[in-house]
Amino acid sequence: MTFVSLTEATTRLGIDAKTLRRHLSEAQLPLLHHPHDGRKKGVSSEHLHLLARLHQRSLAPLLPETPAPVLSELPALPAALLALPEQLAALQQQVTDLTRLLTQHRHEPAIPAAPAKQSRRSQRSPKPAPPAPRARPAASATATTPRKPVHVIPRLE
């Protein structure tokens, strides 16, 4: 008995997965679990041939699985690609040398900075900022006494 997954069975029969499930239930054929992986479901190759005969479908041939390449069959890498690790190490060394030089020159300026002339504005003393305006006016005598209620005459129709 050869296990055929549902995806492979639908591809070989040329039908949708729902159609395959319906054909299996009509023929009272069970879905099988994969022998090594219980999460995968499928049918046996005999059941697949039976379904093809029952529904006048032709089976497409199985696509041969391409084996994984063996290490000895891998193509040789070009010499430029093999030299990359050495080039990367040389570049990394250059970067560390440059950063070391930069940190040395930051501490010792090459040209002493000339004293900047101060403008008249910078010589003046800054004016004190005016006080911020208050959101509410200061409390007065009229604000403490309550207002008289406004009497409104109701409108009659």
Buried (B, 14 or more C-beta within 10 A) or exposed (E): EEBBBBEBBBBBBEBEEEEBBEBBEEEEBEEBEEEEEEEBBBBBBEBBEBBBEEBEBEBEEEEEEEEEEEEEEEEEEEEEEEEEEEEEEEEEEEEEEEEEEEEEEEEEEEEEEEEEEEEEEEEEEEEEEEEEEEEEEEEEEEEEEEEEEEEEEEEEE
